[in-house]
Amino acid sequence: MKDVQRDSKLAAQWGDLNRMLGLALLIVGIVTAALDKTFSGFAPILWFLIAIFCFIMVVCTEVVQLRMFLESKKEK
């Protein structure tokens, strides 16, 4: 039971990290698109694609947390 709680907390931390990273990348994409510049050799569309990937990872971590919760309920 304690392992499930620890794993759930770790998944939540990764989800929060991906949320913040995705938001930061989205802001960088908006700024580079507004200024019509490239930053580090990346066009604005690439910043948006990387941000979308981070948000997809958030969805994946939420699914993992839901699965761990349902499995812990099943064990009881």
C-alpha positions in Angstrom: 0.0 0.0 0.0 2.8 2.4 0.8 4.5 1.7 -2.5 1.3 2.7 -4.3 1.2 6.0 -2.4 4.8 6.7 -3.1 4.5 5.8 -6.8 1.4 8.0 -7.0 3.2 10.9 -5.5 6.1 10.5 -7.9 3.7 10.4 -10.9 2.1 13.6 -9.6 5.4 15.3 -9.4 6.3 14.3 -12.9 2.9 15.5 -14.1 3.4 18.9 -12.4 6.9 19.2 -14.0 5.5 18.4 -17.4 2.7 21.0 -16.9 5.2 23.7 -16.1 7.5 22.7 -18.9 4.7 22.6 -21.4 3.5 26.0 -20.3 7.0 27.5 -20.6 7.5 26.0 -24.0 4.1 27.3 -25.1 5.0 30.9 -24.0 8.4 30.6 -25.8 6.5 29.5 -28.9 4.1 32.4 -28.7 6.9 35.0 -28.2 9.1 33.6 -31.0 6.0 33.6 -33.3 5.1 37.2 -32.4 8.7 38.4 -33.0 9.1 36.2 -36.1 12.4 34.9 -34.8 14.0 31.6 -34.2 15.5 30.7 -30.8 18.2 28.1 -30.6 17.6 27.2 -34.2 14.0 26.2 -33.5 11.1 27.7 -35.4 8.0 28.6 -33.4 6.1 25.5 -34.7 8.7 23.3 -33.1 8.3 24.9 -29.7 4.5 24.3 -30.0 5.1 20.7 -31.0 7.4 20.1 -28.0 4.8 21.8 -25.7 2.1 19.5 -27.1 4.3 16.5 -26.3 4.7 17.7 -22.7 0.9 18.1 -22.4 0.4 14.5 -23.8 2.8 13.3 -21.1 0.6 15.1 -18.5 -2.4 13.0 -19.8 -0.3 9.9 -19.6 0.7 10.5 -16.0 -2.9 11.2 -15.1 -3.9 7.8 -16.6 -1.1 6.1 -14.7 -2.4 7.7 -11.4 -5.9 6.6 -12.2 -4.8 3.1 -12.9 -2.8 2.9 -9.7 -5.8 4.2 -7.8 -8.1 1.6 -9.3 -5.7 -1.2 -8.7 -5.3 -0.2 -5.0 -9.1 -0.2 -4.7 -9.3 -3.6 -6.3 -6.8 -5.0 -3.7 -9.0 -4.0 -0.8 
